[in-house]
Amino acid sequence: MIGEELRQARLAKGLTLDELAGATKIRALVIDSMENEDFSPCGGRVYARGQIRGLAVYLGIEPEMLLEQFDSQFPPED
């Protein structure tokens, strides 16, 4: 799960939600929601993908793997 991978990477780096928010400029509320598999506070699919990518890069996770998971869970609407 995307959120669990983000949470585990954050915790492995010893970061709080507020510290990660400060470093990435993504609100702590949004990160917390993402870690709980709720991407609605992201502001839309495009923004969610960008935020996943930004968090992954900062946390040292391969972003493409998480984005593939996101796309399979939330396919683009035609």
C-alpha positions, -999 to +999 in steps of 0.1 A: +000+000+000+013+034-009+005+051+024+021+024+044+053+026+023+054+064+028+048+060+066+075+033+070+101+054+050+093+085+071+096+066+103+128+049+092+143+084+087+131+095+121+109+122+108+076+135+123+048+146+100+056+182+107+093+178+099+084+161+066+058+187+058+084+215+064+110+198+042+086+190+013+061+219+016+033+194+016+009+201+045+011+176+074-027+170+071-022+159+035+007+137+043-012+121+072-042+115+049-019+100+022-004+076+048-039+065+056-047+059+019-069+090+016-058+110-014-088+134-015-070+162+004-043+163-024-065+184-046-069+160-075-052+132-093-025+152-109-016+168-076-017+135-057+008+120-082+031+150-078+029+148-040+036+111-041+066+117-063+079+145-041+076+125-009+091+094-024+121+113-038+127+130-004+123+097+015+145+078-009+118+055-023+115+047-060+086+070-071+077+050-102+067+020-081+044+040-060+029+059-090+022+026-107+003+014-076-016+047-075-025+045-111-038+009-107-059+020-076-071+052-091-071+049-129-076+082-149-111+090-158-118+095-195 
